[in-house]
Amino acid sequence: MRKGFQLVTGSPLAQESVRNTDSQKAIAAGIDAKEIALARCAAAEGCVLLKNIGHTLPLLKEEEVAVFGRCQRDYFYVGYGSGGDVNPPYLISLMDGLDQCGASYDKKLAEIYRTFCENPKYAADPGWWGHWPMSHPEMPVTPEMVRGAAAPGKKALVVIGRAAGEDRENTLTQGSYYLTDEEIRLLDQVTSAFASVIVVLNIGNIMDMSWTAKYGDKISSILIAWQGGMESGNALCDVLYGTVNPCGRLSDTIANNYEDYNTAENFGGKEFNDYKEGIFVGYRYFASNAKDKILYPFGFGLSYTSFKTEVLAFEKPTSASVDKDTFIRVRVKVTNTGELPGKDVVLLWCRQAEGRLEKASFILAGFSKTKMLQPGETDEIDLETSIGYISSYDEEKSAFLLEEGIYSFFVNDDGIDEIKAGSWTVAAELITEQCEQAMTKEVDLKQRILDRMPQESTDPLLLSLSDKELEAMTRGHGMMNSVLGAKGNAGVFGGILESLREKGIRPIICADGPAGIRLSADCALLPCGTAQACSFNTQLIEDLYAQVGNEMAKNGVDVLLGPGMNIHRNPLCGRNFEYFSEDPLLSGKMGAAVVRGVQQSGRAACPKHFACNNQETHRNINDARVSERALREIYLRNFEICVREAAPKVIMTSYNKINGVWSHYNYDLVTTVLRGQWGFDGVVITDWWMKRSKSPEFPQLEDNAYRVRAQVDILMPGAITHVERNYVSDGSLLKTLGQKEGIKKAELFRTAESVLRLLKRLP
Ligand code: BGC
């Protein structure tokens, strides 16, 4: 172990996790100290160490480090829009973090940056909705200044920050995806003056990293800190100084260049994007067809220690009678072979049999994180995957199936080498789940809908509701910040009329998510979704969101509008920071962890945006043209895992169309697949407002009637478009009631019943 270096182990809760003044502010806001500690721990475990030559990191607290880059103060704590707009009681920047942990840094240099950041002329621009800054213009440095800060053996740390968000796509410009000239000048100068340079990336999205090749080993360490929420600076220092040994892994592939992403040509369209890549998203494409274009692979991340992984057992299905829920299990032993305590992530990969259906080289089939391992200590962990998950969707047969052949499994040793875990031979094609064709033009949707009309209700409460009340049960109260809920709420549904409340139906209060609770009141700001996913620690995320559930209770919030679960199809999507990964399994498991956590206290989580909200540009016009197979295996798969494992009580549709049909009118998406196939029996809400439209199957049905027939229960926040200020019915739902093929009373009952069911499930 390096001299003078002390690694604090054990529970993060045992650490002194917050400075007194900060903890007092948080506690005054009703935030539990446990939540703060878990948020810090999640932010630290989400950090991904990409490079670390010659043990540059961890730093010693007594070694004076020179910190460059204005984001040392103007840190990006989260991305923009509904998913990040929390009011935290405090924010810990990198410099705050250094102060709090008592680390030594170049005070003179820090003062220059402080003066610059506080100068109104250069102060960071907060921007406004959809026009937030993607970065802040970097402070120009002179060679004298940089050289003046340098000294033999002294290390430099350069922070580079980026943010994007809702209605704020990343762009292929300097200051967004690319470095600015000023940032390049800064790196040029720092790398020529200092022998050891650490680059910290404070980002929510993957950004261009081709410049790392230019600097080569002049940059000794690269750490992606992501956007770590209000505890950012503390968590970052935990990793920089080794209180937490880096144990995050990339939840996305980092390619050499943007053009290397196969979705690049079909991203950002106004009317539509052709998902030409099919199932070959992220590493499924790179590992199969473009290995040479990978700069850092999915799942990559270094540690300050080393691990050895051994496979102890492989358990495959024994009988011929297997179904989608039959498991394949792998037991591995992980030993910490290095000198420092740390945690390891083990990934289980599956190579599916080649056959009629094109396959990726391998897919992630399972993952797990070890406990904290002391040097020399071992942990035995179980990884598992269901055979349903490793099946492929055959559009001809409308079924998930295993093609005949060998399914082999492997894990990674110390993150890199493959270790064979075992294989399973499927003797003849095996259907693991028969589905119904859905969301394609070939389906006779009208007949399907008519065949599945609901029965009339016999519930006395439902029968007591007037048409006006039934209509009100299908939409929110009106606009955001409803007077019926806590200040700053996103909207309210359920008991939105006095008469409904008199019948015992109370208002149900929603607040954004996912990175904390978005209200006027102070709430904890959590690490962004990508950081959470990179922790690969589902238990930690579940524990964190259990605290959020308690915080919701204190603030009178019933539904947290999160987790954000869309697939990172392309690195430019503005909301990738909110979402987890390019991989459906990791995204699904993380989503399930959030849902389980929030719902522990009886509150509701609301995974969103179902589905294919893969870009912000024209998000409410754009049509995702995507094959049924890619939908089933990638874009719905993550939601499916979350729904089946964690039973969210609410789910939110997306703004976009899928194969020509807006999600908020999409019967197949919401009724055939979500409710029919996956067994979801919660409430489906729209994303805020919806596009006006007519049902192609039942042309007399418009807007709300079209929506309710699809079983999208609630229009949020109530009015159809955000320019309307109408808190009353637009008339579209009831217009055809009683007419042939018009909206049926039974359909209104079905939606109202769904809301009543939710009320029973809430405290
Ligand atoms: C976003 C949702 C959010 C909602 C309410 C929408 O614009 O897309 O994610 O939950 O607003 O704030």
Residues whose N, C-alpha, C, O or C-beta is under 5 A from the ligand:
A	BS01	BGC	S82 A490 D512 L561 D687 W688
